Amino acid sequence: MSIFEQTQADVSTWKSGALSSLIREVNEQKSFMESKLDSLRSVSEGKEELDVKIAENKQQEENLKIKMEELQAIFDEIESPETADLADELQEAVI
């Protein structure tokens, strides 16, 4: 009877030791996976912010293109031969 009791105690001790190692390893893996998940979440949030900034920059680019076209039209109007003739006429009228 004492042999069976000792065997049962040995099995319980071995089981506790084996399970504690397994539980420790599972907890380490859980911590590792949680840190990776947090990292992926921050990357995802950064991507969303980047997408918003890209959209804003594209809108600003469109606005600047429109303004450049308007400025180019004004510049072309200033440089046209009609304005040169008008400038000559004004200069002659002043003299």
CORMOLIN-V278697 format. One record per residue. PHI is phi in degrees with one decimal (* if undefined). Layout:
BEGIN
phi=[PHI | PHI]
END
This chain:
BEGIN
phi=[* | -65.3 | -63.9 | -66.6 | -65.1 | -64.9 | -62.7 | -63.3 | -65.4 | -63.8 | -64.4 | -63.0 | -63.8 | -63.1 | -61.4 | -63.9 | -64.5 | -66.4 | -69.5 | -65.7 | -64.5 | -65.3 | -64.3 | -60.8 | -64.5 | -63.3 | -65.2 | -63.8 | -64.2 | -63.3 | -62.1 | -61.0 | -65.7 | -65.5 | -67.1 | -65.3 | -64.1 | -61.5 | -62.7 | -65.1 | -63.1 | -66.4 | -63.8 | -62.4 | -63.4 | -63.7 | -65.1 | -63.1 | -63.8 | -64.2 | -61.3 | -64.9 | -65.5 | -62.9 | -62.2 | -63.1 | -65.1 | -64.4 | -65.0 | -63.2 | -62.2 | -62.5 | -61.9 | -67.0 | -62.6 | -62.3 | -64.9 | -63.3 | -63.1 | -63.7 | -65.5 | -64.7 | -64.0 | -64.9 | -61.9 | -61.7 | -66.0 | -66.4 | -86.4 | -69.1 | -60.7 | -61.1 | -71.1 | -65.3 | -63.2 | -62.5 | -65.0 | -64.5 | -63.8 | -66.2 | -66.0 | -67.9 | -68.6 | -69.0 | -74.7]
END
